[in-house]
């Protein structure tokens, strides 16, 4: 068996392992709903900007209107999602991924 064949079989074994499947499931369970939520939030902003100009133009204080506040909240939500994902990955994904990586490194030596 050549090194490439050996490496491929190791990766195939890891891919079919229950730990790897759990890692994928945990990743998808967090990432897909968060992606849908963020894209919905962004689409709402775009739709409101295009079709609810009166609402978006309401001044809240001084020259600050609803559109500006919602636009700034887009940035806040983006940074919050990045922080939340990093925390989720650190707690739920990285320990499993590190274990799998060490197993693969041991088998491919």
C-alpha positions as CSV (number, residue, x, y, z in Angstrom):
1,X,0.0,0.0,0.0
2,X,1.4,3.4,-1.0
3,X,1.5,6.4,1.3
4,X,-1.2,8.1,-0.6
5,X,-3.5,5.1,-0.4
6,X,-2.7,4.7,3.3
7,X,-3.5,8.4,4.0
8,X,-6.7,8.2,2.0
9,X,-7.9,5.2,4.0
10,X,-7.1,7.0,7.3
11,X,-9.1,10.0,6.3
12,X,-12.0,7.8,5.1
13,X,-12.0,6.0,8.4
14,X,-12.1,9.4,10.3
15,X,-14.9,10.6,8.0
16,X,-17.1,7.6,8.8
17,X,-16.4,7.8,12.5
18,X,-19.2,8.7,14.9
19,X,-17.0,11.5,16.4
20,X,-16.6,13.2,13.0
21,X,-20.3,12.8,12.3
22,X,-21.0,14.5,15.7
23,X,-18.6,17.3,14.8
24,X,-20.4,17.9,11.5
25,X,-23.8,17.8,13.2
26,X,-22.7,20.3,15.9
27,X,-21.3,22.6,13.3
28,X,-24.4,22.5,11.1
29,X,-26.8,22.7,14.0
30,X,-25.3,26.1,14.9
31,X,-24.2,27.5,11.6
32,X,-27.3,26.9,9.4
33,X,-29.9,28.5,11.7
34,X,-27.6,31.4,12.4
35,X,-27.0,32.0,8.7
36,X,-30.7,31.9,8.0
37,X,-31.3,34.3,10.9
38,X,-28.7,36.8,9.8
39,X,-29.7,36.7,6.1
40,X,-33.3,37.2,7.1
41,X,-32.3,40.2,9.3
42,X,-30.3,41.6,6.4
43,X,-33.1,41.1,3.9
44,X,-35.5,42.8,6.3
45,X,-33.2,45.8,6.3
46,X,-33.0,45.9,2.5
47,X,-36.7,45.5,2.0
48,X,-37.5,48.2,4.6
49,X,-35.0,50.5,2.9
50,X,-36.6,50.0,-0.5
51,X,-40.3,49.8,0.4
52,X,-40.8,51.5,3.8
53,X,-39.0,54.7,3.2
54,X,-41.3,56.7,5.5
55,X,-40.6,54.3,8.4
56,X,-36.9,54.3,7.7
57,X,-36.8,58.1,7.5
58,X,-38.3,58.6,11.0
59,X,-35.9,60.7,13.0
60,X,-35.3,59.3,16.4
61,X,-33.1,62.1,17.7
62,X,-31.2,64.8,16.0
63,X,-30.3,63.7,12.5
64,X,-30.3,60.0,13.5
65,X,-33.1,58.1,11.8
66,X,-34.4,54.5,11.9
67,X,-32.4,53.5,8.8
68,X,-29.1,54.6,10.4
69,X,-29.8,52.8,13.6
70,X,-30.8,49.6,11.8
71,X,-27.7,49.9,9.5
72,X,-25.4,50.2,12.5
73,X,-27.1,47.2,14.1
74,X,-26.2,45.2,11.1
75,X,-22.5,45.7,12.0
76,X,-23.2,44.9,15.7
77,X,-25.0,41.7,14.8
78,X,-22.1,40.7,12.5
79,X,-19.6,41.1,15.3
80,X,-21.9,39.4,17.8
81,X,-22.3,36.4,15.5
82,X,-18.5,36.2,15.0
83,X,-18.0,36.3,18.7
84,X,-20.7,33.7,19.4
85,X,-19.4,31.4,16.8
86,X,-15.8,31.6,18.2
87,X,-17.2,30.8,21.6
88,X,-19.3,27.9,20.3
89,X,-16.4,26.5,18.3
90,X,-14.0,26.8,21.3
91,X,-16.4,24.9,23.6
92,X,-18.2,22.4,21.3
93,X,-16.2,21.9,18.1
94,X,-12.5,22.4,18.8
95,X,-12.1,19.7,21.4
96,X,-13.5,17.1,19.0
97,X,-11.6,18.4,16.1
98,X,-8.3,18.4,18.1
99,X,-8.9,14.8,19.1
100,X,-9.6,13.7,15.5
101,X,-6.5,15.6,14.3
102,X,-4.3,13.9,16.8
103,X,-5.7,10.5,15.8
104,X,-5.0,11.2,12.2
105,X,-1.5,12.4,12.9
106,X,-0.8,9.3,14.9
107,X,-2.1,7.0,12.1
108,X,-0.2,8.8,9.3
109,X,3.2,8.8,11.0
